[in-house]
Amino acid sequence: MSKTAILMCTKNGEKYVQEQVNSILKQKNTKIHLYISDDNSKDKTIKIIRELKKKNNNIKKIYAGKYGSAAKNFFF
């Protein structure tokens, strides 16, 4: 089975982040390693992601910082 590392950036995505993460983790024929970086969300995004991580060991790392833009978040 192949392995796939996915880098995901978030910011104030509480409305969609659970559905998005679940969709990524449901991929077949590959072992997903998901790394999530959040850019200082002011909503419940980080809380949702942390809860998902407790239930799924394919979420490898959560980074939380203040990057200031989507581009800087991706570069981090």
C-alpha positions, -999 to +999 in steps of 0.1 A: +000+000+000+013+034-009+017+063+016+006+098+010+015+129+031-011+157+030-004+192+042-035+211+050-038+247+060-068+261+079-081+294+091-116+299+106-129+268+089-151+254+116-180+251+092-162+227+068-131+214+085-146+182+099-161+172+065-129+180+047-107+160+071-130+131+070-130+132+032-092+132+031-089+103+056-114+081+036-091+078+006-086+042-005-055+023-015-031+047+003-021+053+039-028+090+047-005+110+069-022+143+075-004+174+088-025+204+096-013+240+101-038+266+114-033+303+110-046+318+142-083+307+138-107+327+159-135+301+157-136+264+168-113+251+140-085+240+163-108+224+188-125+204+161-091+193+146-078+183+180-109+162+187-105+145+153-068+138+160-078+120+192-099+096+171-076+091+142-039+084+143-035+093+106-036+130+117+001+132+125+007+167+137-012+199+143+006+232+141-010+264+153+006+298+147+000+333+135+013+334+099-008+363+085-016+348+051-024+316+033+009+317+014+029+321+047+009+293+063+017+269+034+054+279+034+056+272+071 
